[in-house]
């Protein structure tokens, strides 16, 4: 699977651990930065990940910042991005299965490496169910985006 990964300085170490796992699992990893713990602004990396997902250059993405909150908020400003802040196993797979989540966001200062790797695995192994109730809700999300942006987001 083609997967983008990015982080700000606070999520850098977690991003690097996730990247090692993704490479080990033989995914096509697109590292969009940052490359150190030097302070940077999380919206820049959220935008890079969101644009990669929306342009179809990757199928999914993983994004990390200190808490995960800021990066999640920023990524969700991009039409077509369905980023979920997850710090537990259930949310990481359920977000994909029910909500067609395409960006997993985690807080590097909130969870440890082992939990993060478990969440990434759950996120990548999950598939959108396409059940009628979930499809109905996803269509409402897409319509909401269209209403405020004037254009249809890519699914």
N, CA and C atoms as an extended XYZ file, in Angstrom:
465
Properties=species:S:1:pos:R:3:atomname:S:1:resname:S:1:resid:I:1 pbc="F F F"
N         0.846       -1.166        0.000 N   UNK     1
C         0.000        0.000        0.000 CA  UNK     1
C         0.899        1.239        0.000 C   UNK     1
N         0.509        2.261       -0.721 N   UNK     2
C         1.217        3.541       -0.713 CA  UNK     2
C         0.722        4.347        0.483 C   UNK     2
N         1.665        4.726        1.353 N   UNK     3
C         1.308        5.404        2.582 CA  UNK     3
C         2.202        6.624        2.778 C   UNK     3
N         1.583        7.782        2.999 N   UNK     4
C         2.332        8.981        3.360 CA  UNK     4
C         2.471        9.008        4.874 C   UNK     4
N         3.568        9.564        5.319 N   UNK     5
C         3.798        9.716        6.753 CA  UNK     5
C         4.455       11.067        6.966 C   UNK     5
N         4.020       11.754        8.003 N   UNK     6
C         4.600       13.054        8.320 CA  UNK     6
C         4.384       13.362        9.795 C   UNK     6
N         5.165       14.327       10.271 N   UNK     7
C         5.072       14.736       11.669 CA  UNK     7
C         5.713       16.099       11.841 C   UNK     7
N         5.321       16.758       12.911 N   UNK     8
C         6.073       17.939       13.320 CA  UNK     8
C         7.194       17.452       14.247 C   UNK     8
N         7.910       18.369       14.843 N   UNK     9
C         9.030       18.017       15.715 CA  UNK     9
C         8.613       17.159       16.907 C   UNK     9
N         7.430       17.410       17.443 N   UNK    10
C         6.972       16.658       18.618 CA  UNK    10
C         6.564       15.233       18.272 C   UNK    10
N         6.241       14.989       17.028 N   UNK    11
C         5.866       13.655       16.585 CA  UNK    11
C         6.954       12.951       15.805 C   UNK    11
N         8.111       13.612       15.647 N   UNK    12
C         9.184       13.074       14.804 CA  UNK    12
C         9.631       11.675       15.217 C   UNK    12
N         9.914       11.466       16.486 N   UNK    13
C        10.414       10.153       16.921 CA  UNK    13
C         9.375        9.063       16.700 C   UNK    13
N         8.108        9.367       16.932 N   UNK    14
C         7.054        8.388       16.689 CA  UNK    14
C         6.938        8.100       15.191 C   UNK    14
N         7.035        9.134       14.373 N   UNK    15
C         6.996        8.958       12.912 CA  UNK    15
C         8.101        8.023       12.450 C   UNK    15
N         9.282        8.201       12.991 N   UNK    16
C        10.406        7.358       12.587 CA  UNK    16
C        10.167        5.889       12.955 C   UNK    16
N         9.586        5.639       14.107 N   UNK    17
C         9.266        4.266       14.522 CA  UNK    17
C         8.207        3.676       13.602 C   UNK    17
N         7.189        4.470       13.277 N   UNK    18
C         6.135        4.004       12.372 CA  UNK    18
C         6.720        3.731       10.990 C   UNK    18
N         7.597        4.605       10.540 N   UNK    19
C         8.217        4.417        9.218 CA  UNK    19
C         8.984        3.096        9.157 C   UNK    19
N         9.728        2.791       10.206 N   UNK    20
C        10.462        1.516       10.239 CA  UNK    20
C         9.505        0.332       10.111 C   UNK    20
N         8.375        0.389       10.826 N   UNK    21
C         7.381       -0.683       10.736 CA  UNK    21
C         6.827       -0.791        9.323 C   UNK    21
N         6.466        0.318        8.732 N   UNK    22
C         5.887        0.303        7.384 CA  UNK    22
C         6.859       -0.269        6.356 C   UNK    22
N         8.116        0.082        6.475 N   UNK    23
C         9.138       -0.454        5.563 CA  UNK    23
C         9.290       -1.950        5.790 C   UNK    23
N         9.312       -2.356        7.054 N   UNK    24
C         9.415       -3.782        7.392 CA  UNK    24
C         8.239       -4.572        6.805 C   UNK    24
N         7.056       -3.951        6.797 N   UNK    25
C         5.861       -4.603        6.246 CA  UNK    25
C         5.767       -4.466        4.722 C   UNK    25
N         6.797       -3.855        4.125 N   UNK    26
C         6.931       -3.726        2.669 CA  UNK    26
C         5.906       -2.787        2.035 C   UNK    26
N         5.502       -1.752        2.768 N   UNK    27
C         4.643       -0.721        2.203 CA  UNK    27
C         5.510        0.282        1.456 C   UNK    27
N         4.912        0.973        0.507 N   UNK    28
C         5.571        2.038       -0.240 CA  UNK    28
C         5.389        3.320        0.574 C   UNK    28
N         6.425        3.725        1.292 N   UNK    29
C         6.336        4.821        2.251 CA  UNK    29
C         6.807        6.130        1.621 C   UNK    29
N         5.969        7.156        1.749 N   UNK    30
C         6.293        8.502        1.280 CA  UNK    30
C         6.457        9.381        2.518 C   UNK    30
N         7.698        9.616        2.924 N   UNK    31
C         7.991       10.413        4.111 CA  UNK    31
C         7.980       11.890        3.714 C   UNK    31
N         7.008       12.626        4.235 N   UNK    32
C         6.832       14.029        3.888 CA  UNK    32
C         7.414       14.976        4.951 C   UNK    32
N         8.233       14.428        5.846 N   UNK    33
C         8.896       15.265        6.844 CA  UNK    33
C         8.160       15.256        8.164 C   UNK    33
N         8.698       15.917        9.068 N   UNK    34
C         9.925       16.650        9.187 CA  UNK    34
C        11.062       15.661        9.389 C   UNK    34
N        12.274       16.174        9.346 N   UNK    35
C        13.438       15.295        9.396 CA  UNK    35
C        14.258       15.428       10.669 C   UNK    35
N        13.694       16.098       11.676 N   UNK    36
C        14.430       16.254       12.938 CA  UNK    36
C        13.470       16.730       14.034 C   UNK    36
N        14.029       16.954       15.196 N   UNK    37
C        13.230       17.465       16.309 CA  UNK    37
C        13.320       18.991       16.414 C   UNK    37
N        13.868       19.634       15.407 N   UNK    38
C        13.889       21.104       15.365 CA  UNK    38
C        12.455       21.604       15.190 C   UNK    38
N        12.042       22.621       15.941 N   UNK    39
C        10.658       23.101       15.876 CA  UNK    39
C        10.195       23.499       14.468 C   UNK    39
N         9.020       22.993       14.116 N   UNK    40
C         8.339       23.294       12.851 CA  UNK    40
C         6.849       23.434       13.159 C   UNK    40
N         6.068       23.806       12.164 N   UNK    41
C         4.635       24.016       12.360 CA  UNK    41
C         3.827       22.845       11.802 C   UNK    41
N         3.048       22.199       12.662 N   UNK    42
C         2.279       21.013       12.269 CA  UNK    42
C         1.324       21.248       11.097 C   UNK    42
N         0.722       22.439       10.906 N   UNK    43
C        -0.192       22.579        9.757 CA  UNK    43
C         0.485       22.317        8.406 C   UNK    43
N         1.774       22.613        8.314 N   UNK    44
C         2.483       22.388        7.058 CA  UNK    44
C         2.532       20.897        6.720 C   UNK    44
N         2.715       20.064        7.711 N   UNK    45
C         2.820       18.621        7.495 CA  UNK    45
C         1.448       17.982        7.342 C   UNK    45
N         0.470       18.518        8.021 N   UNK    46
C        -0.908       18.056        7.834 CA  UNK    46
C        -1.362       18.346        6.406 C   UNK    46
N        -1.012       19.520        5.912 N   UNK    47
C        -1.365       19.867        4.534 CA  UNK    47
C        -0.673       18.936        3.543 C   UNK    47
N         0.600       18.670        3.739 N   UNK    48
C         1.340       17.793        2.828 CA  UNK    48
C         0.702       16.406        2.762 C   UNK    48
N         0.354       15.859        3.914 N   UNK    49
C        -0.291       14.542        3.971 CA  UNK    49
C        -1.660       14.592        3.301 C   UNK    49
N        -2.450       15.606        3.643 N   UNK    50
C        -3.792       15.726        3.073 CA  UNK    50
C        -3.773       15.848        1.557 C   UNK    50
N        -2.860       16.640        1.045 N   UNK    51
C        -2.771       16.803       -0.409 CA  UNK    51
C        -2.336       15.512       -1.090 C   UNK    51
N        -1.434       14.761       -0.458 N   UNK    52
C        -1.011       13.475       -1.024 CA  UNK    52
C        -2.176       12.495       -1.097 C   UNK    52
N        -3.010       12.478       -0.054 N   UNK    53
C        -4.180       11.595       -0.038 CA  UNK    53
C        -5.184       12.042       -1.094 C   UNK    53
N        -5.499       13.323       -1.105 N   UNK    54
C        -6.524       13.832       -2.029 CA  UNK    54
C        -6.115       13.731       -3.489 C   UNK    54
N        -4.826       13.859       -3.757 N   UNK    55
C        -4.342       13.758       -5.135 CA  UNK    55
C        -4.222       12.308       -5.595 C   UNK    55
N        -4.402       11.362       -4.669 N   UNK    56
C        -4.308        9.948       -5.028 CA  UNK    56
C        -2.878        9.441       -5.122 C   UNK    56
N        -1.906       10.223       -4.639 N   UNK    57
C        -0.512        9.759       -4.664 CA  UNK    57
C        -0.285        8.657       -3.640 C   UNK    57
N        -1.138        8.629       -2.597 N   UNK    58
C        -1.090        7.579       -1.579 CA  UNK    58
C        -2.511        7.139       -1.279 C   UNK    58
N        -2.633        5.958       -0.719 N   UNK    59
C        -3.951        5.433       -0.365 CA  UNK    59
C        -4.373        5.891        1.036 C   UNK    59
N        -3.403        5.952        1.932 N   UNK    60
C        -3.664        6.363        3.312 CA  UNK    60
C        -2.447        7.098        3.841 C   UNK    60
N        -2.614        7.671        5.048 N   UNK    61
C        -1.505        8.398        5.648 CA  UNK    61
C        -1.532        8.285        7.156 C   UNK    61
N        -0.356        8.506        7.745 N   UNK    62
C        -0.183        8.561        9.192 CA  UNK    62
C         0.462        9.900        9.501 C   UNK    62
N        -0.098       10.590       10.470 N   UNK    63
C         0.341       11.937       10.818 CA  UNK    63
C         0.523       12.014       12.336 C   UNK    63
N         1.638       12.601       12.775 N   UNK    64
C         1.910       12.703       14.211 CA  UNK    64
C         2.288       14.132       14.581 C   UNK    64
N         1.805       14.561       15.730 N   UNK    65
C         2.273       15.810       16.347 CA  UNK    65
C         2.305       15.548       17.846 C   UNK    65
N         2.445       16.575       18.655 N   UNK    66
C         2.554       16.355       20.099 CA  UNK    66
C         1.351       15.658       20.691 C   UNK    66
N         0.181       16.260       20.538 N   UNK    67
C        -1.041       15.666       21.077 CA  UNK    67
C        -1.847       14.938       20.009 C   UNK    67
N        -1.637       15.298       18.763 N   UNK    68
C        -2.437       14.781       17.659 CA  UNK    68
C        -3.616       15.675       17.336 C   UNK    68
N        -3.994       16.532       18.261 N   UNK    69
C        -5.176       17.370       18.079 CA  UNK    69
C        -4.976       18.390       16.964 C   UNK    69
N        -3.906       19.170       17.044 N   UNK    70
C        -3.675       20.202       16.038 CA  UNK    70
C        -3.536       19.641       14.641 C   UNK    70
N        -2.778       18.572       14.501 N   UNK    71
C        -2.589       17.960       13.188 CA  UNK    71
C        -3.902       17.420       12.642 C   UNK    71
N        -4.725       16.858       13.508 N   UNK    72
C        -6.033       16.346       13.091 CA  UNK    72
C        -6.929       17.477       12.607 C   UNK    72
N        -6.977       18.562       13.362 N   UNK    73
C        -7.794       19.708       12.978 CA  UNK    73
C        -7.334       20.237       11.621 C   UNK    73
N        -6.028       20.419       11.461 N   UNK    74
C        -5.489       20.967       10.217 CA  UNK    74
C        -5.755       20.044        9.026 C   UNK    74
N        -5.511       18.751        9.190 N   UNK    75
C        -5.707       17.807        8.083 CA  UNK    75
C        -7.156       17.773        7.627 C   UNK    75
N        -8.083       17.877        8.579 N   UNK    76
C        -9.504       17.804        8.231 CA  UNK    76
C       -10.029       19.050        7.531 C   UNK    76
N        -9.211       20.074        7.384 N   UNK    77
C        -9.606       21.252        6.613 CA  UNK    77
C        -9.516       20.994        5.113 C   UNK    77
N        -8.838       19.949        4.729 N   UNK    78
C        -8.650       19.632        3.315 CA  UNK    78
C        -9.781       18.720        2.851 C   UNK    78
N       -10.563       19.168        1.852 N   UNK    79
C       -11.681       18.346        1.363 CA  UNK    79
C       -11.201       16.953        0.925 C   UNK    79
N       -11.938       15.960        1.363 N   UNK    80
C       -11.597       14.584        1.029 CA  UNK    80
C       -10.784       13.878        2.091 C   UNK    80
N       -10.216       14.655        3.006 N   UNK    81
C        -9.454       14.049        4.104 CA  UNK    81
C       -10.423       13.701        5.223 C   UNK    81
N       -10.285       12.486        5.704 N   UNK    82
C       -11.042       12.029        6.860 CA  UNK    82
C       -10.012       11.534        7.877 C   UNK    82
N        -9.478       12.490        8.622 N   UNK    83
C        -8.430       12.201        9.601 CA  UNK    83
C        -9.053       11.927       10.950 C   UNK    83
N        -8.569       10.901       11.598 N   UNK    84
C        -9.058       10.552       12.927 CA  UNK    84
C        -7.925       10.491       13.919 C   UNK    84
N        -8.107       11.179       15.033 N   UNK    85
C        -7.147       11.126       16.128 CA  UNK    85
C        -7.448        9.872       16.939 C   UNK    85
N        -6.519        8.947       16.957 N   UNK    86
C        -6.741        7.658       17.621 CA  UNK    86
C        -5.613        7.356       18.595 C   UNK    86
N        -6.014        6.961       19.788 N   UNK    87
C        -5.045        6.521       20.781 CA  UNK    87
C        -5.444        5.172       21.369 C   UNK    87
N        -6.386        4.493       20.679 N   UNK    88
C        -6.789        3.151       21.107 CA  UNK    88
C        -7.047        2.286       19.864 C   UNK    88
N        -6.914        1.000       20.038 N   UNK    89
C        -7.021        0.023       18.955 CA  UNK    89
C        -8.377        0.085       18.262 C   UNK    89
N        -9.439        0.138       19.024 N   UNK    90
C       -10.786        0.128       18.448 CA  UNK    90
C       -10.995        1.289       17.478 C   UNK    90
N       -10.650        2.481       17.902 N   UNK    91
C       -10.854        3.654       17.043 CA  UNK    91
C       -10.026        3.574       15.769 C   UNK    91
N        -8.841        3.000       15.846 N   UNK    92
C        -7.955        2.925       14.682 CA  UNK    92
C        -8.538        2.059       13.570 C   UNK    92
N        -9.219        0.979       13.920 N   UNK    93
C        -9.816        0.162       12.854 CA  UNK    93
C       -11.262        0.567       12.584 C   UNK    93
N       -11.994        0.947       13.612 N   UNK    94
C       -13.395        1.324       13.425 CA  UNK    94
C       -13.522        2.582       12.576 C   UNK    94
N       -12.575        3.506       12.704 N   UNK    95
C       -12.599        4.721       11.899 CA  UNK    95
C       -12.539        4.424       10.407 C   UNK    95
N       -11.817        3.389       10.053 N   UNK    96
C       -11.756        2.970        8.649 CA  UNK    96
C       -13.027        2.214        8.275 C   UNK    96
N       -13.411        1.253        9.095 N   UNK    97
C       -14.542        0.381        8.780 CA  UNK    97
C       -15.861        1.142        8.658 C   UNK    97
N       -16.085        2.121        9.520 N   UNK    98
C       -17.361        2.838        9.532 CA  UNK    98
C       -17.314        4.190        8.834 C   UNK    98
N       -16.175        4.893        8.938 N   UNK    99
C       -16.097        6.279        8.472 CA  UNK    99
C       -15.168        6.479        7.279 C   UNK    99
N       -14.591        5.399        6.779 N   UNK   100
C       -13.653        5.469        5.655 CA  UNK   100
C       -12.506        6.435        5.959 C   UNK   100
N       -12.025        6.416        7.194 N   UNK   101
C       -10.904        7.251        7.623 CA  UNK   101
C        -9.697        6.955        6.749 C   UNK   101
N        -9.056        8.000        6.237 N   UNK   102
C        -7.896        7.784        5.377 CA  UNK   102
C        -6.600        8.351        5.964 C   UNK   102
N        -6.682        9.032        7.087 N   UNK   103
C        -5.488        9.534        7.770 CA  UNK   103
C        -5.594        9.195        9.262 C   UNK   103
N        -4.617        8.460        9.749 N   UNK   104
C        -4.514        8.146       11.166 CA  UNK   104
C        -3.630        9.201       11.812 C   UNK   104
N        -4.139        9.856       12.847 N   UNK   105
C        -3.376       10.874       13.563 CA  UNK   105
C        -3.129       10.380       14.989 C   UNK   105
N        -1.886       10.560       15.438 N   UNK   106
C        -1.518       10.132       16.785 CA  UNK   106
C        -0.665       11.201       17.454 C   UNK   106
N        -0.725       11.243       18.763 N   UNK   107
C         0.079       12.181       19.542 CA  UNK   107
C         1.333       11.542       20.077 C   UNK   107
N         2.468       12.039       19.642 N   UNK   108
C         3.748       11.506       20.075 CA  UNK   108
C         4.028       11.705       21.559 C   UNK   108
N         3.350       12.684       22.152 N   UNK   109
C         3.523       12.938       23.588 CA  UNK   109
C         2.412       12.282       24.413 C   UNK   109
N         1.549       11.521       23.740 N   UNK   110
C         0.390       10.926       24.396 CA  UNK   110
C         0.508        9.409       24.503 C   UNK   110
N         0.967        8.774       23.440 N   UNK   111
C         1.059        7.308       23.459 CA  UNK   111
C         2.493        6.863       23.210 C   UNK   111
N         2.761        5.653       23.629 N   UNK   112
C         4.091        5.079       23.431 CA  UNK   112
C         4.216        4.399       22.082 C   UNK   112
N         5.424        4.051       21.770 N   UNK   113
C         5.735        3.454       20.476 CA  UNK   113
C         4.998        2.138       20.240 C   UNK   113
N         4.954        1.259       21.212 N   UNK   114
C         4.310       -0.045       21.005 CA  UNK   114
C         2.823        0.102       20.713 C   UNK   114
N         2.148        0.970       21.436 N   UNK   115
C         0.726        1.216       21.171 CA  UNK   115
C         0.562        1.823       19.785 C   UNK   115
N         1.401        2.779       19.443 N   UNK   116
C         1.309        3.420       18.131 CA  UNK   116
C         1.459        2.402       17.004 C   UNK   116
N         2.392        1.502       17.133 N   UNK   117
C         2.604        0.499       16.088 CA  UNK   117
C         1.393       -0.430       15.982 C   UNK   117
N         0.782       -0.740       17.117 N   UNK   118
C        -0.441       -1.548       17.108 CA  UNK   118
C        -1.572       -0.806       16.383 C   UNK   118
N        -1.678        0.489       16.623 N   UNK   119
C        -2.729        1.283       15.982 CA  UNK   119
C        -2.502        1.384       14.485 C   UNK   119
N        -1.285        1.575       14.075 N   UNK   120
C        -0.966        1.648       12.639 CA  UNK   120
C        -1.336        0.332       11.960 C   UNK   120
N        -1.006       -0.769       12.586 N   UNK   121
C        -1.339       -2.084       12.027 CA  UNK   121
C        -2.848       -2.258       11.919 C   UNK   121
N        -3.574       -1.880       12.946 N   UNK   122
C        -5.043       -1.984       12.909 CA  UNK   122
C        -5.615       -1.089       11.814 C   UNK   122
N        -5.113        0.123       11.693 N   UNK   123
C        -5.554        1.084       10.674 CA  UNK   123
C        -5.334        0.526        9.265 C   UNK   123
N        -4.165       -0.024        9.029 N   UNK   124
C        -3.840       -0.510        7.687 CA  UNK   124
C        -4.532       -1.821        7.333 C   UNK   124
N        -4.849       -2.617        8.331 N   UNK   125
C        -5.522       -3.892        8.074 CA  UNK   125
C        -7.038       -3.747        7.950 C   UNK   125
N        -7.560       -2.603        8.314 N   UNK   126
C        -9.008       -2.381        8.268 CA  UNK   126
C        -9.449       -1.969        6.871 C   UNK   126
N       -10.688       -2.308        6.546 N   UNK   127
C       -11.289       -1.937        5.275 CA  UNK   127
C       -12.651       -1.307        5.525 C   UNK   127
N       -12.975       -0.336        4.707 N   UNK   128
C       -14.286        0.301        4.792 CA  UNK   128
C       -15.353       -0.740        4.493 C   UNK   128
N       -16.370       -0.823        5.337 N   UNK   129
C       -17.388       -1.870        5.192 CA  UNK   129
C       -18.333       -1.615        4.029 C   UNK   129
N       -18.604       -0.355        3.740 N   UNK   130
C       -19.554       -0.035        2.670 CA  UNK   130
C       -20.993       -0.364        3.020 C   UNK   130
N       -21.242       -0.722        4.289 N   UNK   131
C       -22.613       -1.023        4.698 CA  UNK   131
C       -23.496        0.194        4.454 C   UNK   131
N       -24.752       -0.046        4.206 N   UNK   132
C       -25.687        1.017        3.830 CA  UNK   132
C       -25.671        2.170        4.823 C   UNK   132
N       -25.696        1.868        6.115 N   UNK   133
C       -25.744        2.943        7.110 CA  UNK   133
C       -24.471        3.778        7.089 C   UNK   133
N       -23.339        3.145        6.861 N   UNK   134
C       -22.073        3.881        6.807 CA  UNK   134
C       -21.959        4.669        5.505 C   UNK   134
N       -22.406        4.072        4.434 N   UNK   135
C       -22.381        4.753        3.136 CA  UNK   135
C       -23.286        5.987        3.168 C   UNK   135
N       -24.442        5.850        3.785 N   UNK   136
C       -25.371        6.984        3.917 CA  UNK   136
C       -24.707        8.125        4.678 C   UNK   136
N       -24.028        7.798        5.743 N   UNK   137
C       -23.377        8.818        6.568 CA  UNK   137
C       -22.188        9.444        5.843 C   UNK   137
N       -21.417        8.631        5.141 N   UNK   138
C       -20.284        9.150        4.382 CA  UNK   138
C       -20.764       10.109        3.289 C   UNK   138
N       -21.869        9.775        2.639 N   UNK   139
C       -22.431       10.679        1.624 CA  UNK   139
C       -22.840       12.013        2.242 C   UNK   139
N       -23.319       11.990        3.479 N   UNK   140
C       -23.672       13.235        4.155 CA  UNK   140
C       -22.428       14.070        4.461 C   UNK   140
N       -21.339       13.413        4.810 N   UNK   141
C       -20.081       14.128        5.052 CA  UNK   141
C       -19.586       14.767        3.759 C   UNK   141
N       -19.647       14.019        2.680 N   UNK   142
C       -19.220       14.543        1.382 CA  UNK   142
C       -20.101       15.715        0.960 C   UNK   142
N       -21.397       15.608        1.182 N   UNK   143
C       -22.316       16.708        0.850 CA  UNK   143
C       -22.023       17.934        1.706 C   UNK   143
N       -21.684       17.727        2.958 N   UNK   144
C       -21.330       18.825        3.848 CA  UNK   144
C       -20.090       19.551        3.333 C   UNK   144
N       -19.089       18.798        2.947 N   UNK   145
C       -17.882       19.404        2.386 CA  UNK   145
C       -18.205       20.194        1.123 C   UNK   145
N       -19.008       19.587        0.275 N   UNK   146
C       -19.361       20.241       -0.984 CA  UNK   146
C       -20.116       21.545       -0.723 C   UNK   146
N       -20.990       21.537        0.251 N   UNK   147
C       -21.782       22.717        0.580 CA  UNK   147
C       -20.894       23.885        1.001 C   UNK   147
N       -19.799       23.598        1.691 N   UNK   148
C       -18.937       24.662        2.191 CA  UNK   148
C       -17.748       24.966        1.298 C   UNK   148
N       -17.392       24.051        0.411 N   UNK   149
C       -16.246       24.302       -0.479 CA  UNK   149
C       -16.701       24.592       -1.909 C   UNK   149
N       -17.922       24.186       -2.235 N   UNK   150
C       -18.413       24.386       -3.585 CA  UNK   150
C       -17.976       23.319       -4.556 C   UNK   150
N       -17.215       22.346       -4.088 N   UNK   151
C       -16.797       21.280       -4.988 CA  UNK   151
C       -16.828       19.932       -4.294 C   UNK   151
N       -16.971       18.918       -5.095 N   UNK   152
C       -17.048       17.538       -4.609 CA  UNK   152
C       -15.646       17.052       -4.233 C   UNK   152
N       -15.442       16.593       -2.999 N   UNK   153
C       -14.119       16.040       -2.643 CA  UNK   153
C       -13.938       14.684       -3.308 C   UNK   153
N       -12.691       14.311       -3.520 N   UNK   154
C       -12.404       12.978       -4.044 CA  UNK   154
C       -12.674       11.976       -2.947 C   UNK   154
N       -13.223       10.818       -3.325 N   UNK   155
C       -13.522        9.795       -2.332 CA  UNK   155
C       -12.392        8.820       -2.226 C   UNK   155
